Amino acid sequence: MTNTRTGGIVGCGGGSTRGMNISLSLLLCCALVACLSCPSETMRTVPPEGSGAELSILLTGNTLSSLRPCGCSGGQLGGLEKRAAVFNRVPASDRLIVDTGTFLAGEGEQDLIKLRVILRALELLNYDLVRLTDEDVEMMGRLGFVTDRGQAFDVIADRDEAGRPRAYTKRFADQGLTVRVASLDPRISGAEQAARLFEGSDPASTVGILMLRHYDEGILRDIAAHVPGIDCIICPSDADEPHLLSDPNAKPLVATVGRFGRYVCRLRVAARAVAEEPALQFEVIPVTAELPDDEALVQLYRQYQQLVRESNLLEDYPRIPLPDGLSFTGSESCKKCHEYEYEQWSKKPHATAFVSLTKVGSDADPECVICHVVGMEYESGFITEAKTPRLKDVGCENCHGPGSEHNKSYGLKPTRQPQMTCVMCHTPEKSTGFAG
C-alpha cells in the first residue's frame, strides 16, 4: 500500500485519576477523531484515473475490538495490516471503501486504546466513509472526541443531533455512477424515512446502499417493497462470516459483512447503458495470513502494544479471590511428588507458552497473557513475569486447580476448583483447527 500518512497514533487528552497511565495514550489520538463530522449530503467527485469498466464497493464492519488474530495458530483470518492488500486489488478511482461500524466489544480501558488505533487504521487505509453506531458515538464521547470537517474520511450515523437519518453521496465520473449510502435504525425510523434518504435517485445511474442498525424482517420487507432506490441492504452480523441473505439476483440484495475483520465484502457494480440499472454482484474475500502486511499498519500495532504496556493493564487486571484461602503455587511445587509428570510437561509447548508472547511483544497484553499463564484472573495468580515468575506458562494448576491445600497435605487433599478446560483458551478464534 502506498501511503504517505504514516504518522503515529494521534489523540486527545482527558485525564482521570486512575488514568495517568491511559491519559498518556489519550493524548495521542485527538486529531484523527476530528473526522466525526458529516453534512447531510457529502459530495465528492473522483477524477478519471482507472479503467471505468466496473465500480467496487468494499465493505467491512463489526471489528469488535479485534485488531489482528492472536497468532497462536496458523490459518487465522483478519488483521488490519492485511486489509490494504485486498483494497489495492482495485484502483483507487474505481472503488468506495465503507466501514459499517461497531468498533468495540467492551467498554474497558484496553477497548478505549483500541478505539484510537482503529480510527487511525481506517485513516491509513483510505476509507471513504465510516458509519458510527450509537455505541461508537458514546465511546468516542467518553474520550472527549470532537467533531470537525475536512478529515480523511466522512462519517454518517443512524441519526443526527436532531434525530434525523442522513445520507452520503459520492460520484464516480468514469463509470457514470453515483453511490448513495445511508444508515437507519428500524426501531426509530421506518420505510418512510428510508424513502426520503433515497428520494430523487436515478435508478439508471445510482447505487443505493442502506445499512440497518437492527434486523427487523417486517421493516426489511417494507423497505424492499416501497423504497425503489435501494440496491443493497446491509444487516447486522451474528456470525463471523459474511452472508448473502437474499437471492443473488434479487433487488435489493440483502447481506451481512461478518465480524472481527476476517473478511472484506465486495459489491461489484457493472456500469450499464443509459436507462438500465447497474448490475450488482456480491463477493466475499477472506483476509488470509498469506496476504502481505502494510508497514504503516504494522507500526501502528506496535504503538498499540507499547500503549498497553505503559498502561500497566496486567497489574490493574480485576482479580477475584479464590475460595477457602486457596492459592496457586506454581508447577515447580508439584515436581517433588510428580517428577515423571513434571518432566513430561516440561517438554511440551505449554511449558514455554509465555515466551511465545515475549517474542511478538504481547507479554503485557492481558487478552493474550491470560491463556499463557496460571490463574491470572484470580488473587494469588499471575501478575507479571517480574512479580510472579513461577506462574508464567500453562502449568499443572491450569487443569488441576490451585495446589496450596494439596501440597500442604502431602497429597491427601485433592486439588479442586477453579479448574480450566482446554476449550476455555482453544477457541475457534484463538486455535484454528483445534477447538471443537
C-alpha positions as CSV (number, residue, x, y, z in Angstrom):
1,M,0.0,0.0,0.0
2,T,1.4,3.4,-1.0
3,N,0.6,5.8,1.7
4,T,2.3,9.0,2.8
5,R,0.4,9.3,6.0
6,T,2.5,7.1,8.2
7,G,2.4,9.2,11.4
8,G,1.7,7.6,14.7
9,I,-1.5,7.4,16.8
10,V,-2.9,10.8,17.4
11,G,-5.4,11.7,20.2
12,C,-6.8,14.0,22.8
13,G,-6.3,14.2,26.5
14,G,-8.9,13.8,29.1
15,G,-7.4,12.9,32.4
16,S,-8.8,10.6,35.0
17,T,-7.3,10.0,38.4
18,R,-6.8,6.3,37.8
19,G,-5.9,7.1,34.3
20,M,-2.5,8.6,34.4
21,N,-1.5,5.5,32.5
22,I,-4.2,5.9,29.9
23,S,-4.2,9.6,29.8
24,L,-0.9,9.5,28.1
25,S,-2.5,7.3,25.5
26,L,-5.5,9.6,25.3
27,L,-3.1,12.4,24.3
28,L,-2.0,10.5,21.3
29,C,-5.2,10.5,19.1
30,C,-7.4,13.6,19.0
31,A,-6.6,14.7,15.5
32,L,-7.9,11.6,13.8
33,V,-11.2,11.9,15.6
34,A,-11.8,15.2,14.1
35,C,-13.3,13.2,11.2
36,L,-16.5,12.7,13.1
37,S,-18.4,15.4,11.3
38,C,-20.5,14.8,8.2
39,P,-23.0,17.0,6.5
40,S,-26.3,15.5,5.5
41,E,-25.2,15.3,1.9
42,T,-21.5,14.9,1.2
43,M,-20.5,15.0,-2.5
44,R,-17.1,14.1,-3.9
45,T,-16.1,13.7,-7.5
46,V,-13.3,11.2,-8.3
47,P,-11.0,12.3,-11.1
48,P,-10.9,9.9,-14.1
49,E,-7.8,7.6,-13.4
50,G,-8.9,4.0,-13.6
51,S,-10.4,1.7,-16.1
52,G,-14.0,2.8,-15.5
53,A,-15.3,-0.5,-16.6
54,E,-16.5,-1.5,-13.1
55,L,-17.0,0.0,-9.7
56,S,-16.2,-1.9,-6.5
57,I,-17.8,-1.0,-3.1
58,L,-15.7,-2.6,-0.4
59,L,-17.4,-3.2,2.9
60,T,-16.1,-4.1,6.4
61,G,-17.5,-3.7,9.9
62,N,-18.1,-5.2,13.3
63,T,-14.4,-5.0,14.2
64,L,-15.4,-5.8,17.9
65,S,-12.0,-4.8,19.3
66,S,-10.2,-7.2,17.0
67,L,-7.0,-5.5,15.7
68,R,-5.5,-8.8,14.4
69,P,-5.7,-12.5,15.1
70,C,-3.9,-13.7,18.2
71,G,-1.4,-15.7,16.1
72,C,-1.4,-18.7,18.4
73,S,-2.1,-21.0,15.5
74,G,-1.8,-20.8,11.7
75,G,-4.6,-20.2,9.3
76,Q,-6.3,-17.4,11.1
77,L,-8.1,-14.7,9.2
78,G,-8.1,-11.0,9.7
79,G,-5.7,-8.2,10.7
80,L,-5.9,-4.5,9.9
81,E,-2.4,-4.7,8.4
82,K,-3.7,-7.2,5.8
83,R,-6.7,-5.2,4.5
84,A,-4.6,-2.9,2.3
85,A,-3.6,-5.9,0.1
86,V,-7.3,-6.6,-0.5
87,F,-8.3,-3.0,-1.1
88,N,-5.4,-2.4,-3.5
89,R,-6.6,-5.0,-5.9
90,V,-9.0,-2.3,-7.1
91,P,-7.7,1.0,-8.5
92,A,-8.4,3.9,-6.1
93,S,-10.6,5.6,-8.7
94,D,-12.8,2.5,-9.1
95,R,-13.6,1.9,-5.5
96,L,-15.5,3.1,-2.5
97,I,-14.4,1.8,0.9
98,V,-17.0,1.7,3.7
99,D,-16.9,0.5,7.3
100,T,-20.3,-0.3,8.8
101,G,-19.3,0.5,12.4
102,T,-19.4,-1.3,15.8
103,F,-15.8,-0.9,16.6
104,L,-15.6,-2.3,20.2
105,A,-16.6,-5.4,22.0
106,G,-16.4,-3.9,25.5
107,E,-16.0,-0.7,27.5
108,G,-12.8,-1.3,29.3
109,E,-9.5,0.6,29.3
110,Q,-8.0,-1.6,26.7
111,D,-11.0,-1.1,24.4
112,L,-10.5,2.6,24.6
113,I,-6.9,2.3,23.5
114,K,-8.1,0.1,20.6
115,L,-10.7,2.7,19.6
116,R,-8.0,5.2,18.8
117,V,-5.9,2.6,16.9
118,I,-8.9,1.5,14.8
119,L,-9.8,5.1,13.8
120,R,-6.2,5.8,12.8
121,A,-6.1,2.5,10.9
122,L,-9.2,3.5,8.9
123,E,-7.5,6.7,8.0
124,L,-4.3,5.0,6.9
125,L,-6.4,2.5,4.8
126,N,-8.0,5.4,3.0
127,Y,-11.6,4.7,3.9
128,D,-14.1,6.9,2.2
129,L,-17.0,6.5,4.7
130,V,-17.4,5.3,8.3
131,R,-20.8,4.6,9.8
132,L,-21.0,5.1,13.6
133,T,-23.4,3.2,15.7
134,D,-24.8,4.8,18.9
135,E,-22.3,2.7,20.9
136,D,-19.4,4.0,18.8
137,V,-20.6,7.6,19.3
138,E,-20.9,7.0,23.1
139,M,-17.4,5.6,23.5
140,M,-15.9,8.5,21.5
141,G,-17.8,10.9,23.7
142,R,-16.2,9.3,26.8
143,L,-12.8,10.1,25.4
144,G,-13.8,13.7,24.7
145,F,-13.6,13.2,20.9
146,V,-14.8,16.2,19.0
147,T,-16.3,16.7,15.5
148,D,-15.0,18.6,12.6
149,R,-14.9,18.6,8.8
150,G,-12.4,18.0,6.1
151,Q,-10.7,15.0,7.6
152,A,-9.6,11.7,6.0
153,F,-13.0,10.0,5.8
154,D,-16.6,11.0,6.0
155,V,-19.0,9.8,8.7
156,I,-22.7,9.0,9.0
157,A,-24.7,7.8,11.9
158,D,-28.2,6.4,12.3
159,R,-29.4,9.9,13.1
160,D,-28.0,13.4,13.7
161,E,-28.5,15.6,16.7
162,A,-32.0,16.4,15.5
163,G,-32.8,12.7,15.3
164,R,-32.9,12.5,11.5
165,P,-31.0,9.9,9.5
166,R,-28.5,11.2,6.9
167,A,-27.1,10.0,3.6
168,Y,-23.6,10.2,1.9
169,T,-23.2,10.5,-1.8
170,K,-20.1,10.1,-4.0
171,R,-20.0,10.4,-7.8
172,F,-17.7,8.3,-10.0
173,A,-17.3,10.1,-13.3
174,D,-15.6,7.3,-15.2
175,Q,-18.3,4.8,-14.6
176,G,-21.1,7.3,-14.9
177,L,-22.3,6.1,-11.5
178,T,-23.3,7.7,-8.2
179,V,-23.3,5.8,-4.9
180,R,-25.6,6.8,-2.1
181,V,-25.1,5.3,1.3
182,A,-27.4,5.8,4.3
183,S,-27.9,4.3,7.8
184,L,-31.2,3.6,9.6
185,D,-32.3,2.3,12.9
186,P,-35.6,0.5,12.1
187,R,-36.7,0.8,15.8
188,I,-36.8,4.5,15.3
189,S,-37.3,5.1,11.6
190,G,-39.2,3.0,9.0
191,A,-39.7,2.8,5.3
192,E,-40.9,6.4,5.0
193,Q,-37.6,7.7,6.4
194,A,-35.7,5.4,4.1
195,A,-37.6,6.7,1.1
196,R,-36.6,10.3,1.9
197,L,-33.0,9.3,2.1
198,F,-33.1,7.9,-1.4
199,E,-35.5,10.4,-2.9
200,G,-34.6,11.7,-6.3
201,S,-32.1,8.9,-7.0
202,D,-31.8,8.0,-10.7
203,P,-32.0,4.2,-10.8
204,A,-30.1,4.1,-14.1
205,S,-27.0,5.7,-12.6
206,T,-27.3,5.5,-8.8
207,V,-26.4,2.6,-6.5
208,G,-28.3,2.9,-3.2
209,I,-27.0,1.1,-0.1
210,L,-28.8,1.1,3.2
211,M,-27.2,0.0,6.5
212,L,-29.7,-1.2,9.1
213,R,-28.7,-0.9,12.8
214,H,-31.1,-3.7,13.8
215,Y,-32.6,-6.6,11.9
216,D,-36.4,-6.5,11.6
217,E,-38.0,-8.7,9.0
218,G,-41.1,-6.6,8.8
219,I,-39.2,-3.4,8.3
220,L,-36.9,-5.1,5.8
221,R,-39.9,-6.3,3.7
222,D,-41.5,-2.9,3.9
223,I,-38.3,-1.1,2.7
224,A,-37.7,-3.6,-0.1
225,A,-41.3,-3.1,-1.3
226,H,-41.7,0.6,-1.0
227,V,-38.2,2.2,-1.5
228,P,-37.2,1.6,-5.1
229,G,-33.9,3.5,-4.8
230,I,-32.2,0.8,-2.7
231,D,-30.0,-1.8,-4.4
232,C,-28.4,-3.4,-1.3
233,I,-29.3,-3.6,2.4
234,I,-26.6,-4.4,4.9
235,C,-28.0,-6.1,8.1
236,P,-26.3,-6.7,11.5
237,S,-24.0,-9.7,11.6
238,D,-24.4,-12.5,14.1
239,A,-21.7,-14.7,12.5
240,D,-18.0,-14.2,11.7
241,E,-18.5,-15.0,8.0
242,P,-20.5,-12.6,5.8
243,H,-23.7,-14.0,4.3
244,L,-25.9,-13.1,1.4
245,L,-29.4,-13.4,2.8
246,S,-31.3,-12.8,-0.4
247,D,-31.3,-14.4,-3.8
248,P,-28.2,-13.3,-5.7
249,N,-30.4,-11.7,-8.4
250,A,-32.8,-10.0,-6.0
251,K,-33.2,-6.3,-5.7
252,P,-32.3,-5.2,-3.1
253,L,-29.5,-7.6,-2.3
254,V,-29.6,-8.3,1.5
255,A,-26.3,-9.2,3.1
256,T,-24.1,-9.1,6.3
257,V,-20.4,-8.2,6.4
258,G,-19.3,-10.7,9.1
259,R,-17.3,-9.9,12.3
260,F,-13.8,-9.4,13.6
261,G,-12.5,-8.2,10.2
262,R,-11.9,-11.6,8.9
263,Y,-13.5,-10.9,5.5
264,V,-13.9,-8.0,3.2
265,C,-17.2,-7.8,1.2
266,R,-17.2,-6.5,-2.3
267,L,-20.1,-5.2,-4.3
268,R,-19.1,-5.3,-7.9
269,V,-21.2,-2.8,-9.9
270,A,-21.1,-3.1,-13.6
271,A,-21.9,0.2,-15.4
272,R,-24.8,-0.4,-17.9
273,A,-26.2,1.5,-20.8
274,V,-28.3,4.6,-20.2
275,A,-31.8,3.7,-18.8
276,E,-30.7,0.4,-17.5
277,E,-30.0,-0.2,-13.8
278,P,-26.4,-1.1,-12.6
279,A,-25.9,-4.8,-12.0
280,L,-24.6,-5.8,-8.6
281,Q,-22.6,-8.9,-7.6
282,F,-21.8,-9.8,-4.0
283,E,-18.4,-11.3,-3.3
284,V,-16.7,-12.4,-0.1
285,I,-12.9,-12.0,0.2
286,P,-11.1,-13.7,3.1
287,V,-8.3,-11.7,4.8
288,T,-5.8,-14.5,4.9
289,A,-2.4,-14.7,6.7
290,E,-0.6,-15.1,3.4
291,L,-1.5,-11.5,2.4
292,P,1.4,-9.0,2.6
293,D,1.4,-6.6,5.5
294,D,1.1,-2.9,5.2
295,E,4.2,-1.5,7.1
296,A,2.4,1.6,8.4
297,L,-0.3,-0.5,10.0
298,V,2.3,-2.9,11.4
299,Q,4.0,0.1,13.1
300,L,0.6,1.2,14.3
301,Y,0.1,-2.1,16.0
302,R,3.5,-1.9,17.7
303,Q,2.5,1.5,19.1
304,Y,-0.7,-0.1,20.4
305,Q,1.4,-2.7,22.2
306,Q,3.5,0.0,23.7
307,L,0.5,1.9,24.9
308,V,-0.9,-1.3,26.5
309,R,2.5,-1.9,28.2
310,E,2.7,1.7,29.5
311,S,-0.9,1.5,30.9
312,N,0.1,-1.4,33.2
313,L,-3.1,-3.3,32.3
314,L,-1.7,-6.6,33.7
315,E,-1.2,-5.2,37.2
316,D,-4.6,-3.5,37.1
317,Y,-6.4,-6.5,35.9
318,P,-9.5,-7.2,38.1
319,R,-8.9,-10.4,40.1
320,I,-11.3,-12.4,42.3
321,P,-10.4,-14.2,45.5
322,L,-10.0,-18.0,45.5
323,P,-12.4,-20.0,47.8
324,D,-11.3,-21.1,51.2
325,G,-8.0,-19.4,51.2
326,L,-6.6,-21.5,48.3
327,S,-3.6,-20.2,46.4
328,F,-1.5,-21.0,43.3
329,T,1.9,-22.4,44.0
330,G,3.4,-23.0,40.5
331,S,4.4,-26.1,38.7
332,E,7.8,-26.4,40.4
333,S,6.0,-27.2,43.6
334,C,4.4,-30.3,42.0
335,K,7.8,-31.8,40.9
336,K,8.8,-33.3,44.3
337,C,5.9,-35.8,44.1
338,H,5.1,-35.9,40.4
339,E,8.6,-35.9,38.9
340,Y,7.7,-38.0,35.9
341,E,4.6,-35.9,35.1
342,Y,6.6,-32.7,35.5
343,E,9.4,-33.9,33.1
344,Q,6.8,-34.8,30.5
345,W,5.1,-31.5,30.9
346,S,8.4,-29.6,30.6
347,K,8.9,-31.0,27.1
348,K,5.5,-29.7,25.8
349,P,4.7,-26.3,24.3
350,H,2.6,-25.4,27.3
351,A,5.7,-25.2,29.4
352,T,7.1,-22.4,27.2
353,A,3.8,-20.7,26.4
354,F,4.8,-17.3,27.8
355,V,7.9,-16.9,25.8
356,S,5.8,-17.1,22.6
357,L,4.2,-13.8,23.7
358,T,7.5,-12.2,24.5
359,K,8.8,-12.9,21.0
360,V,5.9,-10.9,19.4
361,G,5.7,-8.2,22.1
362,S,2.3,-9.3,23.6
363,D,3.6,-10.3,27.0
364,A,2.0,-7.2,28.6
365,D,-1.4,-7.6,26.9
366,P,-4.0,-9.1,29.3
367,E,-6.1,-10.5,26.4
368,C,-3.1,-12.6,25.3
369,V,-1.4,-13.3,28.6
370,I,-4.5,-14.9,30.3
371,C,-4.2,-18.0,28.2
372,H,-0.4,-18.3,28.6
373,V,-0.1,-18.3,32.5
374,V,-1.6,-19.7,35.6
375,G,-4.6,-18.1,37.3
376,M,-4.3,-14.5,36.1
377,E,-8.0,-13.8,36.8
378,Y,-7.6,-14.8,40.5
379,E,-5.9,-13.4,43.5
380,S,-2.5,-15.2,44.1
381,G,-2.4,-15.9,40.3
382,F,-0.1,-14.5,37.7
383,I,0.5,-10.7,37.8
384,T,3.7,-10.0,35.7
385,E,6.7,-12.0,34.8
386,A,8.8,-10.0,37.2
387,K,6.4,-10.3,40.2
388,T,5.2,-13.9,39.7
389,P,7.7,-15.8,37.5
390,R,6.7,-19.2,38.9
391,L,3.2,-18.8,37.4
392,K,4.2,-17.9,33.9
393,D,3.4,-20.6,31.2
394,V,0.5,-23.0,31.2
395,G,1.2,-25.3,34.1
396,C,-0.2,-28.0,36.3
397,E,-2.7,-25.8,38.1
398,N,-4.4,-24.6,35.0
399,C,-6.1,-28.0,34.7
400,H,-5.9,-29.3,38.2
401,G,-6.7,-26.2,40.2
402,P,-4.8,-24.3,43.0
403,G,-2.2,-26.5,44.6
404,S,-1.7,-25.0,48.1
405,E,-4.0,-27.3,50.0
406,H,-2.9,-30.4,48.1
407,N,0.7,-29.6,48.7
408,K,0.3,-28.8,52.4
409,S,-1.5,-32.1,53.0
410,Y,1.2,-34.1,51.0
411,G,-1.4,-35.1,48.5
412,L,-4.1,-36.2,51.0
413,K,-6.4,-33.5,49.9
414,P,-7.3,-33.4,46.2
415,T,-7.0,-30.3,44.1
416,R,-10.3,-28.6,43.2
417,Q,-11.9,-25.7,41.5
418,P,-11.3,-23.4,39.8
419,Q,-10.0,-25.7,37.1
420,M,-9.7,-24.8,33.4
421,T,-10.7,-26.9,30.4
422,C,-8.9,-26.9,27.1
423,V,-11.7,-25.1,25.2
424,M,-11.5,-22.1,27.5
425,C,-8.5,-21.0,25.5
426,H,-8.5,-23.2,22.5
427,T,-11.4,-21.5,20.9
428,P,-12.1,-21.1,17.1
429,E,-10.8,-17.5,17.3
430,K,-7.5,-18.5,19.0
431,S,-6.8,-22.0,18.0
432,T,-7.8,-22.8,14.4
433,G,-8.3,-26.5,13.8
434,F,-8.2,-27.4,17.5
435,A,-11.4,-26.1,19.1
436,G,-14.4,-28.4,18.8
